Amino acid sequence: MNDFRIGVNGLSRDEVPIAFDAVADDYDRLVAVNPGYHKHLRTSARRMQLPDRGAGLRLLDAGCGTGASTAALLSVAPKAEIVAVDGSAQMLARARAKPWPDSVRFVHSRIGNIDAAGVVGPFDGIFAAYLMRNLADPDSQLRAFAALLRPGAPLGVHEYSVAESRWARTVWNTVCRTIIVPAGWLLSRDATLYRHLQRSVVSFDSTSRFRERLRDNGYTAVCSETVPGWQHGIVHTFLATPNRTHNLDGDER
């Protein structure tokens, strides 16, 4: 077991990639038993309204983990070039071991340093799944994403948010205590990351606060929608664009 200290908000942001390294071999097995996990990622990717199955587009998957979010992007934009980045070397190794078309490229880098890893814009869309609550400075990263996007291109954020709903917090904490943390321990004999998951979600922005954060950092057409199933009110899609207005259904307004 790794010697991590988990505070009230979870692990320190510097420790998160190391914690993911520790559970990478078992991570896919754990999320596989989460009803809707992959479907909800595809839902968020679809809500980005990427045109023409991605033909001619260049997309960034920010915080790709073992590739679940990459697969979600690929399902809605199979003709796009996808650059998938993650700060955990072991999670990225699991992703790279899966079959991918030549249009998908994986890069090991913390998201705040991708330029040093040779990842530069512009991009026609950025997808960030389960990333924002693990960043030390989400505001700076949102501004960096805006600078990487072509004019009018969407940012799609797929993230937990339970701060506005007592019911959502109760469901989330109950599922973590009875399923996620025990299952993480059984699979890897280390529940550090899963205890962090529980606490980081509870301490993250409410949906209204994160929408405000997006607006404060230069985005327009900011909107959000939750997902169906047991994670209704827990997992949300946030969409925004630096300078073009659209809603989750892709209608101009």
Phi, psi and omega in degrees: 000143178279149182268080178255150173251119183259118177275186183297333179261007180104199179291159169294152185296332177290334183275343187300311179300324179293321178295323176293323176305320186292335185245007188303321184295335184249357188297315181297324179294324180289313182290339179296335180266005176271108182300123176091356186305305182287323178298319181291324174298317177296323177300313180296318178297320179295324180294345176290346175056048178288128188279159167054036180055027176085006183302125178079002183265152175239120188240149176247125171259104187266110184085059190282343181058228180273009173103007180295317178290328176297316178297323178296314176299317182296328181293329181259343181223063185293346181262002183274158165275128182239125173254117185249126188236139174210150181273350179263116182297322183286321175297319181293324177298321176296320179296313183297334182286349181273160180284128180223152172289165181296345182283354181253129180232134180254139183228130177272112178191144166295146191296332180285352183239025188293334179296323177293336178271005177088012179262112181230158179279187004273160176240152179267004176175145176233131178244125180234104183254125177055037183251314196299322183287349180262009181260140179290328182225080182296330181295313178299322181291322177298320177294323177294320176300316181301321180291335181276343185273142169295156176306127179083356181282148186272146163257125175247121179246122179251112191207154172286144171201117184233004189295334184270354188228116176297322179298314180298318179297319180296314179298313182300309181296323179294315179296320179297311184293324187262340185233300192294308182294313177298321180294321177299320178293317181297322183283319190238356185057027177208107182262013184304309184297323185283331170292322174299316179306311181301311186287322182293326178292314181298327184270356184284166179308148164292166179298319180293323179292321180289324174299318177297320179299319177298313180297319181298336182255024167095013181262151173237179181052039183281130179206165179212156178206142181275184181247163177279178176084197186293340180268012175301127183082357181249312178255139185223152167261127171248132176238144178201160177215145182298325185206029172220144186258127172205162176252185186297337180269000177087006179280137175291145175204000000 
